[in-house]
Amino acid sequence: MNKDKKRTLELLAPARNDSVAISAILAGADAVYIGASSHGARRVAANSIDAIRRVVDTAHPYRAKVYATVNTLVYDNELADVERLIYQLYRAGVDALIIQDLGLLRLELPPIELHASTQCDIRTVEKARFLADVGFSRLVLPRELSLDETRAIHEAVPSTELEAFIHGALCVSYSGDCRASFMTCGRSANRGECAQICRLPFTLTDPQGQPLVRDRHLLSLRDLNRSDSIAEMAAAGVSSFKIEGRLKDEGYVRNAVAWYSSILDRVVDNSGGLYQRQSFGRSRQGFTPDPERSFNRGFTTYFLTGRAPSSGIASLETPKAIGRPVGTVTRCDRRSITARLTTTLANGDGLGYFDNSGRFCGFRLNRVEGSKLYPATPRDIPPGTLLYRNRDKEWDDIITSAKASRTIAIDMLLEMAGDTLVLSLSDERGLRVSATLPDLDLSQAVTPQETPRRRILEKLGDTIYRPRQVSDLVGPLFIPASALTALRRRAVELLDKTAAATYRFRYRLPEKADALYPSATLTMRDNVANRAATEFYLSHGVTSIAPAVETDTPADSGKGVHVMSTRYCLRRELGRCLLTPEGRRWGGGGSLYLVATGSDQRFRVDFDCKRCGMDIFTTTGKE
């Protein structure tokens, strides 16, 4: 198959800073996404332009890409600053912007490629088609979409890349359609300040306030893991496979990237020439990846099949990582624990257990002596309690000490052209260069020269290259080692310059003036926060626009403010679906209420059986 007709697949890694980004690239990522100095959906993961430039300088030689997140809502008084920021990112060599606020399309932007953030809430074919029509090269799909829904969007916009999440934390709400954090504590998820209300314990009550479920983490979901479905996702039209985690540490990201890179390689190898990876180079990890050994809340594939897994998708007991079972307590005297262990533990391991009230408690091990464990803090754990390890010190040390590397394979040809010595390099990126040493006064060698010349040519240790094939056609001539070394360095330098000069950027696509937004009316859920966004929507057929809650908090209508829309359903998760007689009797069959443990936060939950999901509202004095 012609290489140009192959579909390009990309493994996209998160980066909280330049160090994590570079580590992800060396581990095998085809691209990274990283926050700029402001207006990224993870405010605490901001980075300077210089830091992002360092990532670009590492990524581009491998043909890996760097995407900057500018995916929060922008206020009117910030538009000029964001415009300047985008120009700085463009000049730094960033490949694309991931944005939420469509008002940015009305700014004077450089011709940088645009990706529609998952915060744009692209649930429907109609919205996907509109975003493609107004110039987005890529759509970042909601985590909630099934393979069939993904396939339908791909068929509607076949020339637009689709990006989908494959691993990491799950938001219980559709991204971009959550105001819970803002309405309860003034911190907007659409401004990069989510307070993670969904990870709190709640009591679920009926309308009269009678508890149905007490103090459970009812909105806290497990983590996503679609390791077994990458080929199916590619077949459905996904081009970019995204790992969540811009707040995660370097070890987490390296482990996830290494794991999924090997899976994506197998998908490409088994595709019969249908797919190719976006970037080049072979990565060496120095460890065997295992996502089970990194932080996780338990795994789920979420709604990939169109239905919630029968095993459930919530982590009701705790929002923390529970880890793997490692043994059972047989005796505890506060300062030491005796346990019947099923695996070997190490000093510094993190252990946890559920106490009598069902609360998950954790502690660090100071010392391990066989079956006797010495915790860093006193413990009182009943015999028979199951212990879990949620931090594996030896594994962390392996990840930390492992030296990852990534190299590009090159072929080397050494030959004479008259009196000129020529070294030609060709590589897996499709580049070819030749360096020369003219007018050499060469003599016949007394001993064979191929082996020593090969050793000199293969000394590429301080570069990103590794020799794949070395061809020496010079014959029995003596070439001084210094001359051959200089020639090799000159050829490698020329290859680097050629790679930089031939790097291909993609640019923003044109905006179709006649593209009509799927709805003529926008509510606060459409997150219009500035005059530029208003102008954009009005130019595309919208006639009525309500502002985002961040700029104009709605008045109490007596019905509460809509703060969350989910595909997750509490009734379904708890085995009390309204479509069953038992479910209709449970809680009166109508709205239920969530009360945050230890606070006065209270939400009304309405169940939408037609779409098999739920909506959450603030409550009012009338309820």
C-alpha positions as CSV (number, residue, x, y, z in Angstrom):
1,M,0.0,0.0,0.0
2,N,1.2,3.5,-0.8
3,K,2.5,5.1,2.5
4,D,0.5,8.2,1.8
5,K,-2.8,6.3,1.9
6,K,-2.1,4.8,5.3
7,R,-4.1,6.1,8.2
8,T,-1.8,7.7,10.8
9,L,-2.4,6.7,14.4
10,E,-1.1,8.8,17.3
11,L,-0.5,8.0,21.0
12,L,-1.1,11.3,22.8
13,A,0.4,11.7,26.3
14,P,-0.3,14.3,29.0
15,A,2.4,16.5,30.5
16,R,2.2,18.7,33.6
17,N,5.7,20.2,32.7
18,D,8.5,20.0,30.2
19,S,10.3,17.2,32.1
20,V,7.2,14.9,31.9
21,A,6.6,15.8,28.3
22,I,10.2,14.9,27.2
23,S,10.0,11.7,29.2
24,A,6.7,10.8,27.5
25,I,8.3,11.4,24.0
26,L,11.3,9.2,24.9
27,A,8.9,6.5,26.1
28,G,7.2,6.4,22.7
29,A,4.5,9.0,22.6
30,D,3.6,10.4,19.2
31,A,2.5,13.6,20.7
32,V,2.1,15.4,24.0
33,Y,-0.4,18.0,25.2
34,I,0.8,20.6,27.7
35,G,-0.7,23.6,29.4
36,A,0.6,27.1,28.5
37,S,1.2,29.9,31.0
38,S,-2.6,30.5,31.4
39,H,-6.1,29.3,30.3
40,G,-5.4,25.6,30.4
41,A,-8.0,23.3,31.9
42,R,-5.5,22.3,34.6
43,R,-4.5,25.7,36.1
44,V,-1.8,24.1,38.3
45,A,-0.1,22.6,35.3
46,A,0.9,25.8,33.6
47,N,4.2,26.2,31.7
48,S,6.3,29.0,30.3
49,I,6.9,29.5,26.6
50,D,10.6,28.5,27.1
51,A,9.6,25.2,28.7
52,I,7.2,24.5,25.8
53,R,10.0,25.4,23.4
54,R,12.2,22.8,25.0
55,V,9.5,20.1,24.5
56,V,9.2,21.2,20.8
57,D,12.9,20.9,20.3
58,T,12.9,17.3,21.7
59,A,9.7,16.2,19.9
60,H,10.1,17.4,16.4
61,P,13.2,15.4,15.4
62,Y,11.1,12.3,16.0
63,R,8.2,13.9,14.1
64,A,6.3,13.9,17.4
65,K,3.9,16.8,17.9
66,V,3.2,19.2,20.7
67,Y,-0.3,20.5,21.4
68,A,-0.9,23.4,23.8
69,T,-4.1,23.5,25.8
70,V,-5.8,26.9,25.8
71,N,-9.1,25.2,26.6
72,T,-10.8,27.3,29.2
73,L,-13.4,30.0,28.9
74,V,-12.0,33.4,28.2
75,Y,-13.4,36.6,29.7
76,D,-13.6,39.8,27.7
77,N,-10.8,41.5,29.5
78,E,-8.5,38.5,28.8
79,L,-9.0,38.2,25.0
80,A,-6.0,40.4,24.1
81,D,-3.7,38.5,26.5
82,V,-4.8,35.2,25.1
83,E,-4.2,36.4,21.5
84,R,-0.7,37.4,22.5
85,L,-0.2,34.0,24.2
86,I,-1.2,32.1,21.1
87,Y,1.3,34.0,19.0
88,Q,4.0,33.1,21.4
89,L,3.0,29.4,21.2
90,Y,3.0,29.6,17.4
91,R,6.5,31.1,17.3
92,A,7.7,28.5,19.8
93,G,6.8,25.8,17.3
94,V,3.6,24.3,18.8
95,D,1.8,22.2,16.3
96,A,-1.8,22.9,17.4
97,L,-4.0,24.6,20.0
98,I,-6.6,22.6,21.9
99,I,-9.4,25.2,22.6
100,Q,-12.9,25.3,24.1
101,D,-14.0,28.9,23.7
102,L,-15.1,29.5,20.1
103,G,-14.7,33.2,20.7
104,L,-11.0,32.6,19.9
105,L,-12.0,32.1,16.2
106,R,-12.8,35.8,16.1
107,L,-9.4,36.9,17.3
108,E,-6.5,37.8,15.0
109,L,-4.7,34.5,15.3
110,P,-1.7,33.0,13.5
111,P,-2.6,30.2,11.1
112,I,-2.1,27.5,13.7
113,E,-4.0,24.3,13.6
114,L,-7.1,24.1,15.9
115,H,-8.4,21.1,17.9
116,A,-11.8,21.2,19.5
117,S,-11.4,20.3,23.2
118,T,-13.5,17.6,24.9
119,Q,-14.8,20.7,26.9
120,C,-16.7,21.5,23.7
121,D,-19.0,18.6,24.5
122,I,-19.2,17.0,21.1
123,R,-22.0,14.5,21.7
124,T,-23.8,14.7,18.3
125,V,-23.1,14.2,14.7
126,E,-24.5,17.7,14.0
127,K,-22.2,19.4,16.4
128,A,-19.2,17.5,15.1
129,R,-20.1,18.5,11.5
130,F,-20.4,22.2,12.5
131,L,-17.0,22.2,14.3
132,A,-15.4,20.6,11.2
133,D,-17.0,23.2,9.0
134,V,-15.7,26.2,11.0
135,G,-12.1,25.1,10.8
136,F,-11.2,22.4,13.4
137,S,-8.8,19.8,12.1
138,R,-9.5,17.5,15.1
139,L,-12.4,16.8,17.5
140,V,-11.7,15.5,21.0
141,L,-14.6,13.2,21.7
142,P,-16.4,12.8,25.0
143,R,-15.3,9.8,27.1
144,E,-19.0,8.7,27.2
145,L,-19.3,7.9,23.5
146,S,-19.6,4.3,22.3
147,L,-17.9,2.7,19.3
148,D,-21.0,3.1,17.2
149,E,-21.4,6.7,18.1
150,T,-17.8,7.3,17.3
151,R,-18.2,5.6,14.0
152,A,-21.2,7.7,13.1
153,I,-19.2,10.9,13.7
154,H,-16.3,9.6,11.7
155,E,-18.6,8.8,8.8
156,A,-20.1,12.3,9.0
157,V,-16.7,14.1,9.0
158,P,-14.3,11.5,7.5
159,S,-11.6,14.2,6.8
160,T,-11.5,15.4,10.4
161,E,-9.3,13.6,12.9
162,L,-11.0,12.1,16.0
163,E,-9.2,12.0,19.3
164,A,-10.5,9.7,22.1
165,F,-9.5,8.9,25.6
166,I,-8.1,5.5,26.4
167,H,-6.7,5.7,29.9
168,G,-6.9,7.7,33.1
169,A,-9.4,9.5,35.4
170,L,-13.0,9.9,34.4
171,C,-15.2,12.9,35.1
172,V,-18.7,11.9,36.0
173,S,-20.2,14.7,34.0
174,Y,-19.9,15.3,30.3
175,S,-16.9,17.6,30.1
176,G,-17.9,21.2,29.6
177,D,-21.3,20.5,31.0
178,C,-20.4,20.7,34.7
179,R,-21.0,23.7,36.9
180,A,-21.0,21.9,40.3
181,S,-17.7,23.2,41.4
182,F,-18.5,26.8,40.4
183,M,-22.0,26.8,42.0
184,T,-20.8,25.4,45.3
185,C,-17.4,27.1,45.8
186,G,-16.8,29.5,43.0
187,R,-14.2,27.4,41.3
188,S,-15.1,26.8,37.6
189,A,-14.1,23.6,35.9
190,N,-14.4,25.6,32.6
191,R,-11.7,27.9,34.0
192,G,-9.3,25.1,35.0
193,E,-10.2,25.2,38.7
194,C,-12.3,22.1,39.3
195,A,-12.7,21.4,43.0
196,Q,-13.6,17.7,42.3
197,I,-16.9,17.8,44.1
198,C,-17.6,14.4,42.5
199,R,-14.9,12.7,44.7
200,L,-16.7,13.6,47.9
201,P,-18.8,11.2,50.0
202,F,-22.5,11.7,49.7
203,T,-25.7,10.5,51.3
204,L,-28.5,9.7,48.9
205,T,-32.0,10.6,50.2
206,D,-35.6,10.5,49.1
207,P,-37.6,13.7,48.7
208,Q,-38.5,13.6,52.4
209,G,-34.9,13.4,53.4
210,Q,-34.9,9.8,54.4
211,P,-31.4,8.2,53.7
212,L,-31.3,5.5,51.0
213,V,-27.5,5.2,50.9
214,R,-25.2,6.7,53.5
215,D,-21.7,8.2,53.1
216,R,-20.6,6.6,49.8
217,H,-18.6,8.2,47.0
218,L,-21.6,8.0,44.7
219,L,-20.3,10.2,41.9
220,S,-16.7,9.0,42.0
221,L,-15.9,6.9,38.9
222,R,-13.2,4.3,38.4
223,D,-10.4,5.0,36.0
224,L,-10.6,4.4,32.2
225,N,-8.6,1.5,30.7
226,R,-9.3,0.5,27.1
227,S,-6.2,-1.6,26.6
228,D,-8.2,-4.3,24.9
229,S,-10.1,-2.1,22.5
230,I,-7.5,0.0,20.7
231,A,-7.9,-1.9,17.4
232,E,-11.7,-1.5,17.6
233,M,-11.4,2.2,18.3
234,A,-9.1,2.6,15.3
235,A,-11.6,0.8,13.1
236,A,-14.4,3.1,14.3
237,G,-12.4,6.1,13.1
238,V,-10.2,7.2,16.1
239,S,-6.8,8.5,15.0
240,S,-5.4,9.9,18.3
241,F,-5.5,7.8,21.4
242,K,-5.3,10.0,24.5
243,I,-4.0,9.3,28.0
244,E,-5.5,11.5,30.7
245,G,-3.3,12.9,33.4
246,R,-1.8,16.4,33.2
247,L,-1.6,16.3,37.0
248,K,0.1,12.9,37.1
249,D,3.8,12.4,37.9
250,E,6.5,11.3,35.4
251,G,6.4,7.7,36.5
252,Y,2.7,7.4,35.9
253,V,3.0,8.9,32.4
254,R,6.0,6.8,31.4
255,N,4.3,3.6,32.5
256,A,1.1,4.4,30.6
257,V,2.9,5.6,27.4
258,A,5.1,2.5,27.3
259,W,2.1,0.2,27.8
260,Y,-0.1,1.7,25.1
261,S,2.8,2.3,22.7
262,S,3.4,-1.4,22.5
263,I,-0.3,-2.0,22.0
264,L,-0.5,0.5,19.2
265,D,2.6,-1.0,17.6
266,R,0.8,-4.4,17.5
267,V,-2.3,-2.8,16.0
268,V,-0.2,-1.2,13.3
269,D,1.8,-4.4,12.6
270,N,-1.4,-6.5,12.4
271,S,-3.3,-4.0,10.1
272,G,-2.0,-5.3,6.8
273,G,-0.5,-1.9,5.9
274,L,-3.7,0.0,6.8
275,Y,-2.1,2.1,9.6
276,Q,1.2,3.7,10.5
277,R,2.5,5.5,13.6
278,Q,2.8,9.2,13.4
279,S,6.3,9.5,14.8
280,F,9.6,7.6,14.3
281,G,12.2,6.0,16.5
282,R,12.5,3.0,18.8
283,S,12.1,3.5,22.5
284,R,13.9,1.5,25.2
285,Q,12.2,1.8,28.6
286,G,14.4,0.0,31.0
287,F,11.3,-1.5,32.7
288,T,8.3,-3.7,31.8
289,P,5.2,-1.5,31.8
290,D,2.1,-2.5,33.9
291,P,-0.8,0.0,34.4
292,E,-2.1,-2.0,37.3
293,R,1.0,-0.8,39.3
294,S,0.4,2.9,38.8
295,F,-2.3,4.9,40.7
296,N,-5.8,3.8,39.7
297,R,-9.2,3.6,41.3
298,G,-10.0,0.3,39.6
299,F,-10.6,0.2,35.8
300,T,-13.6,0.4,33.5
301,T,-14.1,0.6,29.7
302,Y,-17.0,3.0,30.5
303,F,-19.7,3.1,27.7
304,L,-17.5,1.8,24.9
305,T,-20.1,-0.9,24.0
306,G,-23.0,1.5,24.4
307,R,-24.0,0.1,27.8
308,A,-22.5,0.4,31.3
309,P,-20.5,-2.7,32.2
310,S,-22.4,-5.1,34.5
311,S,-19.6,-4.9,37.0
312,G,-20.3,-1.2,37.5
313,I,-18.3,1.9,36.8
314,A,-18.1,3.8,40.1
315,S,-15.6,3.5,42.9
316,L,-18.2,3.8,45.7
317,E,-16.0,3.0,48.6
318,T,-13.2,5.5,48.1
319,P,-11.8,7.9,45.5
320,K,-8.3,6.8,46.4
321,A,-6.2,4.1,44.8
322,I,-7.0,0.8,46.7
323,G,-4.3,-1.2,45.0
324,R,-3.8,-5.0,45.0
325,P,-4.5,-7.4,48.0
326,V,-1.3,-8.4,49.6
327,G,-2.4,-10.3,52.8
328,T,-4.6,-10.5,55.9
329,V,-3.9,-9.2,59.4
330,T,-3.5,-11.8,62.0
331,R,-2.4,-9.6,64.9
332,C,-1.9,-5.9,65.5
333,D,-0.4,-4.1,68.6
334,R,-0.5,-0.6,67.2
335,R,3.3,-0.4,66.7
336,S,3.5,-3.6,64.6
337,I,1.3,-5.7,62.4
338,T,1.6,-9.4,61.8
339,A,0.0,-10.5,58.6
340,R,-0.4,-13.6,56.4
341,L,1.1,-12.2,53.2
342,T,0.6,-13.3,49.7
343,T,3.4,-11.2,48.2
344,T,6.7,-9.8,49.4
345,L,6.6,-6.3,50.8
346,A,9.3,-3.6,51.0
347,N,10.3,-0.8,53.3
348,G,8.5,2.3,52.1
349,D,5.5,0.5,50.6
350,G,2.1,2.2,51.0
351,L,-0.7,-0.1,52.4
352,G,-4.4,0.4,53.0
353,Y,-7.4,-1.3,54.5
354,F,-11.1,-0.7,55.1
355,D,-12.0,0.0,58.7
356,N,-15.2,-1.1,60.5
357,S,-17.1,2.0,59.1
358,G,-16.1,1.2,55.5
359,R,-13.6,4.0,55.3
360,F,-10.4,3.3,53.4
361,C,-7.3,4.1,55.6
362,G,-3.7,4.2,54.4
363,F,-0.3,4.1,56.0
364,R,3.3,3.8,55.0
365,L,5.6,0.9,56.0
366,N,8.7,1.9,57.8
367,R,10.1,-1.6,58.0
368,V,9.3,-5.1,56.9
369,E,10.6,-8.2,58.7
370,G,9.1,-11.3,57.1
371,S,5.5,-11.3,58.1
372,K,5.9,-8.6,60.6
373,L,5.2,-5.0,59.4
374,Y,6.1,-1.8,61.2
375,P,3.9,1.1,60.1
376,A,5.1,4.7,60.2
377,T,2.1,5.7,62.4
378,P,0.4,3.6,65.0
379,R,-2.4,1.4,63.8
380,D,-5.3,-0.5,65.4
381,I,-6.4,-3.0,62.7
382,P,-8.7,-6.0,63.7
383,P,-7.5,-9.5,62.8
384,G,-8.9,-10.7,59.5
385,T,-8.7,-7.3,57.8
386,L,-7.5,-7.5,54.2
387,L,-4.5,-5.4,53.4
388,Y,-3.9,-3.7,50.0
389,R,-0.7,-2.3,48.6
390,N,-1.4,1.0,46.8
391,R,2.2,2.2,46.6
392,D,4.9,-0.3,45.5
393,K,8.2,1.3,46.5
394,E,10.4,-1.1,44.5
395,W,8.3,-0.5,41.4
396,D,8.6,3.3,41.9
397,D,12.3,2.9,42.2
398,I,12.5,0.9,39.0
399,I,10.5,3.5,37.1
400,T,12.6,6.4,38.6
401,S,16.0,4.8,37.9
402,A,15.1,3.5,34.4
403,K,16.9,5.3,31.6
404,A,14.5,5.7,28.7
405,S,15.9,6.4,25.3
406,R,14.6,6.8,21.8
407,T,16.6,6.5,18.7
408,I,16.1,6.8,14.9
409,A,17.6,4.1,12.7
410,I,19.9,5.3,10.0
411,D,21.7,3.5,7.1
412,M,25.3,4.6,6.4
413,L,27.1,4.4,3.1
414,L,30.8,5.2,2.8
415,E,32.3,5.4,-0.7
416,M,34.7,7.3,-2.9
417,A,33.7,9.6,-5.7
418,G,37.0,10.3,-7.5
419,D,39.3,11.8,-4.8
420,T,36.3,12.7,-2.6
421,L,35.2,10.6,0.4
422,V,31.4,10.6,0.7
423,L,29.3,9.5,3.7
424,S,25.6,9.2,2.9
425,L,23.0,8.8,5.6
426,S,19.4,7.8,5.1
427,D,16.9,7.2,7.9
428,E,13.4,5.9,8.7
429,R,12.0,9.4,8.4
430,G,12.7,9.3,4.6
431,L,15.6,11.7,4.8
432,R,18.9,11.4,2.9
433,V,22.0,13.5,3.2
434,S,25.6,13.3,2.0
435,A,28.7,14.8,3.5
436,T,32.1,14.9,1.7
437,L,35.8,15.2,2.3
438,P,37.4,16.3,-1.0
439,D,41.0,16.0,-2.2
440,L,42.1,13.4,0.3
441,D,45.6,12.0,-0.2
442,L,44.9,8.4,0.6
443,S,47.3,5.5,0.6
444,Q,46.9,1.7,0.5
445,A,46.3,0.2,3.9
446,V,48.6,-2.5,5.3
447,T,45.8,-4.1,7.3
448,P,42.0,-4.6,6.7
449,Q,40.2,-1.3,7.4
450,E,36.5,-2.2,7.3
451,T,36.1,-3.1,11.0
452,P,37.9,0.0,12.5
453,R,36.1,2.3,10.1
454,R,32.8,0.7,11.1
455,R,33.6,1.3,14.7
456,I,34.2,5.0,14.1
457,L,31.0,5.4,12.0
458,E,28.9,3.7,14.6
459,K,29.9,6.0,17.4
460,L,26.6,7.8,17.6
461,G,26.1,7.7,21.3
462,D,25.5,11.5,21.8
463,T,22.9,11.7,19.1
464,I,19.4,10.5,18.6
465,Y,20.5,8.0,15.9
466,R,21.5,4.3,15.9
467,P,23.1,2.5,13.0
468,R,20.9,0.0,11.2
469,Q,23.1,-0.8,8.2
470,V,26.7,0.3,7.5
471,S,28.0,-0.2,3.9
472,D,31.7,0.4,3.3
473,L,32.7,0.6,-0.4
474,V,36.0,2.4,0.1
475,G,38.1,-0.8,-0.2
476,P,41.7,-1.2,1.1
477,L,42.5,2.5,1.6
478,F,43.7,4.1,4.8
479,I,41.6,6.9,6.1
480,P,42.8,8.7,9.2
481,A,40.4,8.3,12.2
482,S,40.2,12.0,12.7
483,A,39.1,12.6,9.2
484,L,36.4,9.9,9.4
485,T,35.2,11.2,12.7
486,A,34.9,14.7,11.3
487,L,33.0,13.4,8.3
488,R,30.6,11.4,10.5
489,R,29.9,14.5,12.6
490,R,29.4,16.6,9.6
491,A,26.9,14.1,8.1
492,V,24.9,13.9,11.4
493,E,24.8,17.7,11.7
494,L,23.5,17.9,8.1
495,L,20.9,15.3,8.9
496,D,19.7,17.2,11.9
497,K,19.5,20.4,9.9
498,T,17.6,18.7,7.1
499,A,15.1,17.2,9.6
500,A,14.5,20.6,11.1
501,A,14.1,22.3,7.7
502,T,11.7,19.6,6.4
503,Y,9.4,19.5,9.4
504,R,5.9,19.9,8.1
505,F,3.4,21.9,10.1
506,R,-0.3,21.8,9.5
507,Y,-2.4,25.0,9.6
508,R,-5.8,26.2,10.5
509,L,-8.5,25.2,8.1
510,P,-10.9,27.8,6.6
511,E,-14.1,28.7,8.4
512,K,-17.2,28.2,6.2
513,A,-19.3,31.3,6.5
514,D,-22.5,29.5,5.8
515,A,-22.1,26.8,8.5
516,L,-25.1,26.9,10.8
517,Y,-24.9,26.0,14.4
518,P,-27.3,23.0,15.2
519,S,-29.4,25.2,17.5
520,A,-30.7,28.8,17.2
521,T,-30.8,29.1,21.0
522,L,-27.9,28.8,23.4
523,T,-28.4,28.4,27.1
524,M,-25.9,28.8,29.9
525,R,-24.8,25.2,29.3
526,D,-23.2,26.4,26.0
527,N,-20.6,28.4,27.9
528,V,-20.6,31.7,26.1
529,A,-18.4,34.0,28.2
530,N,-17.2,36.9,26.0
531,R,-18.3,39.2,23.2
532,A,-16.2,37.4,20.6
533,A,-18.0,34.1,21.3
534,T,-21.3,35.9,21.0
535,E,-20.3,37.4,17.7
536,F,-19.1,34.0,16.5
537,Y,-22.4,32.3,17.2
538,L,-24.5,35.1,15.9
539,S,-22.6,34.9,12.6
540,H,-23.6,31.2,12.4
541,G,-27.3,31.4,12.8
542,V,-27.8,31.6,16.5
543,T,-30.4,34.2,17.5
544,S,-30.7,33.8,21.3
545,I,-27.7,33.5,23.7
546,A,-27.7,33.1,27.5
547,P,-24.4,33.8,29.1
548,A,-22.2,31.3,30.9
549,V,-22.8,31.1,34.7
550,E,-19.2,32.3,35.2
551,T,-20.2,35.7,33.8
552,D,-23.8,35.9,34.9
553,T,-25.0,33.6,37.6
554,P,-28.7,32.8,36.9
555,A,-31.4,33.9,39.3
556,D,-33.2,31.3,41.4
557,S,-36.0,30.1,39.2
558,G,-37.4,27.8,41.9
559,K,-36.1,24.8,39.9
560,G,-32.4,25.0,40.8
561,V,-29.5,25.5,38.5
562,H,-28.4,22.7,36.2
563,V,-24.9,21.8,37.3
564,M,-24.2,18.4,35.7
565,S,-25.2,16.1,32.9
566,T,-24.1,12.5,33.1
567,R,-24.4,9.3,31.2
568,Y,-23.7,7.6,34.5
569,C,-26.9,6.7,36.4
570,L,-26.9,6.2,40.2
571,R,-30.0,4.1,40.1
572,R,-28.5,1.8,37.5
573,E,-25.2,1.6,39.4
574,L,-27.0,0.7,42.7
575,G,-29.3,-1.8,41.1
576,R,-32.5,0.4,41.4
577,C,-33.3,1.2,37.8
578,L,-36.6,3.0,37.3
579,L,-37.5,0.6,34.5
580,T,-37.9,-2.1,37.1
581,P,-40.9,-2.3,39.7
582,E,-38.4,-2.5,42.6
583,G,-36.6,0.6,41.3
584,R,-39.8,2.6,41.0
585,R,-40.7,1.9,44.6
586,W,-37.2,2.8,45.8
587,G,-37.1,6.4,46.9
588,G,-40.6,7.1,45.5
589,G,-39.7,6.7,41.8
590,G,-38.9,10.4,41.2
591,S,-36.1,12.8,42.0
592,L,-33.6,11.9,44.6
593,Y,-31.2,14.1,46.6
594,L,-27.4,14.1,47.2
595,V,-26.2,15.6,50.4
596,A,-22.4,16.0,50.8
597,T,-21.1,14.4,54.0
598,G,-20.0,17.0,56.5
599,S,-21.4,20.0,54.6
600,D,-24.7,21.7,53.6
601,Q,-24.2,21.0,49.9
602,R,-27.3,19.4,48.5
603,F,-28.2,18.5,44.9
604,R,-31.4,17.3,43.2
605,V,-30.9,14.3,40.9
606,D,-33.4,13.9,38.0
607,F,-33.3,10.6,36.1
608,D,-33.7,10.6,32.3
609,C,-34.6,7.1,31.4
610,K,-35.0,7.9,27.7
611,R,-31.3,8.6,27.3
612,C,-30.4,6.4,30.3
613,G,-28.6,9.1,32.2
614,M,-29.2,11.8,34.8
615,D,-29.1,15.5,35.4
616,I,-28.1,17.2,38.7
617,F,-29.3,20.5,39.9
618,T,-28.7,22.8,42.8
619,T,-31.6,22.8,45.3
620,T,-33.6,25.9,46.3
621,G,-35.5,27.0,49.4
622,K,-38.6,25.7,47.7
623,E,-37.4,22.1,47.8
